Amino acid sequence: MMMGGSKRKTGLIGKLFWLLNIFCAFSLLAAYLASYVNPEITTVFAFLGLAYPIFFLLNLAFFLFWLIRGSRFLFLSMIVILIGYNPLISHVQLFPGRESPQDTAVFKVLSYNVQNMAHSNTGIEQSGIRSEIFSFIDSQFADIACIQEFSARDRGFTKVFEEMKELTRYPYCYYENYNPENTYQVDAMVILSRFPILHSGILSIPGDTRTFGIHTDLIHATDTFRLYNLHLESIRFRNEDYQFVEDVTTGQAEKEALGEGSKSILRKLHNAYLIRAKQTSVVEASLAECPYPVIICGDFNDTPLSYAYHKISSGLEDAFIHSGHGFGNTFTGKLPVRIDFILYSPDFQSYDFRVPGIHLSDHFPVTVFMKERLSD
């Protein structure tokens, strides 16, 4: 087909489409900058990064539109899409991941945000959900399990974690409450392990008592590696925020509520981006002084096209990219996004990354098999 863009007269509608194409192309380019611009400088690019899937699909549509018309205009969106190859493969993997080898050196890692054992935004623990979550964790036979938002109301710490170890059959357990001053109920991040724990520690922003990450040094065979369990700042949506988003999506939102609801959501997103930027700096500093290879699990509350993900994953590998398949979405809500990650040092090799589709939380769990490269 001839590229007749320079010969065929472009009508008014064609010109309008071209202007929209230019706008979408530059918006996609700006979205790529979300990985590089610290939200503490401006959150504009962070918001654009959140809209990456929309801008990508629009540019893909424009590319196909101009291709069908045989116009040279297709090169704009094509080039912009190709520039974003790395963001694209962090969102979708077209080919099946590597299968796990039958090798005793392989071990399995699980990461799961269990939404306070409630499967709702009320935070009220459900005994049935709690039992099913424990059964799921036990059924996975993972050697390491990182749990975020583990909750047990009105129970003693010792009894709760002894029960957890018994029900999930892990000999080693390390946990820390998000709020260390909260000594009357469990609201914690947890690491369960079949490998001995050598040392452990917490991560928090200087001047802030709230814990957002924990880590343990684990002994596997004769080697030591550090395991991080992270839970970066949540957007802290309430029921009314989710209801507003649903009303907007279905076209049922009242006009007078649009302004106030939008402001509330944008404000919460803005604040979360700023806090995650500070938390990211703490994680970077911890990684810089770590003497061991690392595995990082957790809920980043942010997408692969984000400043937090880009900085924390620098020099590391993403289990989904290297051994996953499909979209890898880990949030069970209406927005299909990947916000739960397993990252690791090049000292390891990952296999068979999966996202079990169980609806016991607002997150899906993620699992992967790992092997030290030196043992190949």
C-alpha positions in Angstrom: 0.0 0.0 0.0 1.4 3.4 -0.9 2.0 5.9 1.8 0.0 8.7 0.3 0.0 11.2 3.2 1.9 13.8 1.2 -0.2 13.4 -2.0 -3.7 12.8 -0.6 -5.5 15.9 0.5 -6.1 15.8 4.3 -9.7 16.9 5.1 -10.8 18.7 8.2 -11.5 15.5 10.1 -8.1 14.2 9.1 -6.4 17.3 10.4 -8.3 17.0 13.7 -7.3 13.4 14.0 -3.7 14.4 13.4 -3.8 17.1 16.1 -5.3 14.6 18.5 -2.6 12.1 17.5 0.2 14.7 18.3 -1.4 15.4 21.7 -1.6 11.6 22.5 1.9 11.0 21.3 3.4 13.7 23.5 1.3 12.6 26.4 2.7 9.1 26.1 6.2 10.5 25.9 5.5 12.5 29.1 4.1 9.4 30.8 7.5 7.7 30.2 9.0 10.4 32.4 7.1 9.2 35.4 9.9 6.7 36.0 12.5 9.4 36.1 11.0 12.5 37.7 10.9 12.5 41.5 7.3 13.3 42.6 8.8 15.6 45.2 9.6 17.9 42.3 6.3 17.5 40.6 3.6 14.9 40.6 2.4 15.8 37.0 4.4 13.1 35.4 3.3 10.5 38.1 -0.3 11.2 37.1 0.5 10.8 33.4 2.3 7.5 34.2 -0.8 6.2 35.8 -2.7 6.9 32.6 0.0 5.1 30.5 -2.3 2.2 29.4 -4.8 4.7 28.0 -2.2 6.8 26.1 -0.6 3.6 24.8 -3.9 2.2 23.4 -4.8 5.6 21.9 -1.4 5.7 20.1 -1.9 2.1 18.9 -5.3 3.0 17.6 -3.9 6.1 15.7 -1.1 3.9 14.3 -3.6 1.4 12.9 -5.9 4.2 11.6 -3.1 5.9 9.6 -1.8 2.4 8.5 -5.2 1.6 7.0 -5.3 5.0 5.3 -1.8 4.5 3.9 -0.5 7.7 5.6 3.0 8.6 6.7 1.4 10.0 9.8 1.6 6.5 11.3 5.3 7.0 12.0 4.7 9.4 14.9 2.8 6.9 17.1 4.9 4.0 15.9 8.2 5.7 17.0 6.7 6.8 20.3 5.5 3.3 21.0 8.9 1.8 20.1 10.6 4.3 22.4 8.6 2.8 25.2 9.6 -0.8 24.7 10.8 -1.2 28.3 7.6 0.1 29.9 5.6 -2.1 27.5 7.3 -5.3 28.5 6.9 -4.4 32.2 3.1 -4.4 31.6 2.6 -7.4 29.3 4.6 -10.5 28.4 3.5 -12.3 25.2 5.5 -15.5 25.6 5.2 -18.1 28.3 7.7 -17.8 31.2 10.3 -20.3 32.0 9.1 -23.5 33.6 10.7 -24.4 37.0 13.4 -27.1 36.7 13.1 -30.3 38.8 16.0 -29.3 41.0 16.4 -29.3 44.8 18.2 -26.0 44.6 15.0 -24.3 43.4 12.9 -22.6 46.1 9.5 -20.9 45.9 8.6 -17.3 46.9 5.1 -16.0 47.7 4.0 -12.4 48.2 0.4 -11.5 49.2 -1.4 -8.5 50.5 -4.3 -10.0 52.5 -6.3 -6.8 53.1 -6.5 -7.2 56.8 -8.1 -10.6 56.5 -11.4 -8.7 55.7 -11.8 -8.7 51.9 -13.4 -5.3 52.2 -12.5 -1.7 53.1 -14.2 -1.9 56.5 -11.1 -3.5 58.1 -13.3 -5.9 60.0 -11.6 -9.3 60.1 -13.7 -12.2 58.6 -13.0 -15.6 60.2 -13.9 -17.4 57.0 -11.6 -15.3 54.9 -8.8 -15.7 57.5 -9.1 -19.5 57.4 -9.1 -19.6 53.5 -6.0 -17.4 53.4 -4.1 -19.6 55.8 -5.3 -22.7 53.7 -4.1 -21.0 50.5 -0.7 -20.1 51.9 -0.2 -23.6 53.2 -1.3 -25.1 49.9 1.4 -23.2 47.9 4.3 -25.0 49.7 6.4 -21.8 49.3 9.7 -21.7 51.0 9.3 -18.0 51.7 6.0 -16.1 52.2 5.8 -12.3 52.5 2.5 -11.1 53.8 1.3 -7.5 53.9 -1.7 -6.1 55.9 -1.8 -9.2 58.2 -4.3 -8.4 60.9 -5.6 -10.0 64.1 -7.9 -8.0 66.3 -7.9 -8.2 70.0 -5.4 -11.1 70.2 -2.0 -11.5 71.8 1.0 -11.4 69.5 2.6 -14.6 70.6 -0.6 -16.7 70.3 -1.4 -15.2 66.8 2.0 -16.0 65.3 2.3 -19.4 66.9 -1.1 -20.2 65.4 0.1 -18.9 62.0 3.3 -21.0 62.1 1.3 -24.1 63.0 -1.4 -23.6 60.3 1.1 -22.7 57.5 3.8 -25.1 58.7 6.7 -22.6 58.7 9.4 -23.0 61.3 10.6 -19.3 61.1 8.5 -16.2 61.4 9.4 -12.5 61.6 6.9 -9.7 61.9 6.6 -6.0 62.7 3.5 -3.9 63.3 3.1 -0.9 60.9 2.7 1.2 64.0 5.3 0.0 66.6 3.4 1.8 69.3 0.4 -0.3 68.7 1.0 -3.1 71.2 -2.6 -4.2 71.7 -3.5 -5.7 68.3 -1.7 -7.2 65.3 -1.5 -5.0 62.2 1.7 -6.2 60.6 3.9 -7.2 57.8 5.1 -10.8 58.1 7.9 -13.0 56.7 7.4 -16.7 56.9 10.4 -18.9 56.0 11.6 -22.4 55.9 15.2 -21.0 55.9 16.8 -19.9 59.1 16.7 -16.2 59.9 20.1 -14.7 60.7 19.3 -11.0 61.2 16.3 -8.8 60.7 15.4 -5.1 60.5 12.8 -2.5 59.7 12.4 0.4 57.2 10.8 3.7 58.0 11.1 7.3 56.9 13.4 9.3 59.3 11.3 11.1 61.8 8.3 8.9 61.2 7.6 5.9 63.4 5.5 4.1 60.9 7.1 1.0 59.5 6.7 0.4 55.7 9.1 -2.4 55.2 10.9 -5.3 57.0 13.9 -7.4 56.0 15.6 -10.6 57.1 18.9 -12.2 56.2 18.2 -15.8 55.3 20.6 -18.8 55.1 20.0 -21.0 52.1 22.4 -23.9 51.8 25.7 -22.3 52.6 24.8 -18.8 51.2 23.1 -15.8 52.7 20.7 -13.4 51.0 18.5 -10.6 52.2 14.7 -10.7 51.8 12.7 -7.5 51.8 9.0 -7.3 52.4 7.7 -3.8 51.4 4.4 -2.1 51.6 4.7 1.4 50.2 2.2 4.1 51.0 -1.4 3.4 50.1 -3.6 5.9 48.4 -5.9 5.4 51.4 -9.2 5.4 49.5 -12.3 5.1 51.5 -15.6 3.5 50.6 -16.9 6.8 49.3 -13.9 7.1 47.0 -14.4 3.7 45.5 -18.1 4.4 45.1 -17.3 7.7 43.3 -15.0 6.0 40.9 -17.6 3.4 40.2 -20.3 6.1 39.6 -18.1 7.9 37.2 -17.2 4.7 35.3 -20.9 3.9 34.9 -22.0 7.5 34.2 -24.1 7.7 37.4 -22.1 10.4 39.1 -24.0 13.6 39.9 -22.6 16.8 38.4 -22.3 18.6 41.8 -20.3 15.6 43.2 -17.8 15.4 40.3 -15.7 18.4 41.4 -15.5 17.5 45.1 -14.9 13.8 44.4 -12.2 14.4 41.9 -10.4 16.8 44.2 -10.4 14.3 47.0 -9.0 11.5 44.8 -6.4 13.7 43.2 -5.3 15.0 46.6 -4.9 11.5 48.0 -3.0 10.3 45.0 -0.7 13.4 45.2 0.0 12.8 48.9 0.7 9.1 48.3 3.2 9.9 45.5 5.1 12.2 47.8 5.3 9.7 50.7 6.3 6.8 48.3 9.2 9.0 47.0 10.5 9.4 50.5 10.1 5.7 51.2 11.9 4.9 48.0 15.0 6.9 49.1 15.0 4.8 52.3 14.9 1.5 50.4 17.7 2.7 48.0 19.9 3.5 51.0 19.3 0.1 52.6 20.0 -1.7 49.3 23.2 0.3 48.8 24.6 -0.9 52.1 23.4 -4.5 51.9 26.3 -6.9 51.6 24.2 -9.8 50.2 22.1 -10.6 47.1 18.5 -9.5 47.6 15.0 -10.6 46.9 12.3 -7.9 47.2 8.7 -8.7 47.6 5.7 -6.5 48.3 2.9 -4.2 47.4 4.3 -1.0 45.9 0.9 0.6 45.4 2.3 1.9 42.2 2.7 0.7 38.6 5.8 -0.5 36.7 5.9 3.0 35.1 6.5 4.8 38.4 9.4 6.5 40.1 9.3 4.1 43.0 9.4 1.0 40.9 12.2 2.4 38.6 14.5 3.4 41.5 14.0 0.3 43.6 14.3 -2.1 40.7 17.5 -0.4 39.4 20.1 -3.1 39.1 17.6 -5.8 39.9 15.5 -8.1 37.7 11.7 -8.4 37.7 10.3 -11.9 38.0 7.3 -11.1 35.9 9.4 -9.8 33.0 11.8 -12.7 33.1 9.4 -15.6 33.8 5.8 -14.3 33.6 3.1 -14.4 31.0 0.2 -12.2 30.1 -0.6 -8.9 31.9 0.2 -10.0 35.4 -2.4 -7.7 37.0 -2.4 -8.0 40.8 -5.2 -5.6 41.8 -8.6 -7.2 41.8 -10.5 -3.9 41.3 -11.8 -2.4 38.1 -8.4 -1.0 37.2 -6.2 -3.8 35.7 -2.8 -2.8 37.1 0.3 -4.6 38.4 1.3 -3.2 41.8 2.7 -6.3 43.5 6.2 -7.3 42.6 9.0 -9.8 43.2 12.4 -8.3 42.3 15.8 -10.0 42.7 19.5 -9.6 42.3 21.2 -11.0 39.1 22.6 -13.7 41.4 19.3 -15.5 41.1 17.2 -16.9 38.2 13.4 -16.9 38.2 11.0 -19.4 36.8 7.3 -19.9 36.4 6.0 -16.5 37.7 2.3 -16.8 38.5 -0.7 -14.7 39.7 -3.2 -17.1 41.3 -6.6 -15.7 40.7 -8.1 -16.2 44.1 -10.5 -13.5 45.4 -9.7 -13.4 49.1 -8.4 -9.8 49.1 -8.3 -6.7 46.9 -4.9 -8.1 45.7 -4.0 -11.3 43.9 -1.0 -13.2 45.4 2.1 -13.6 43.3 4.5 -16.6 43.3 7.7 -17.5 41.6 10.4 -20.2 41.7 14.0 -19.0 42.3 17.4 -20.5 41.9 20.9 -19.2 42.5 22.7 -18.8 39.3 25.9 -20.1 40.8 24.3 -23.5 41.3 23.6 -24.0 37.6 
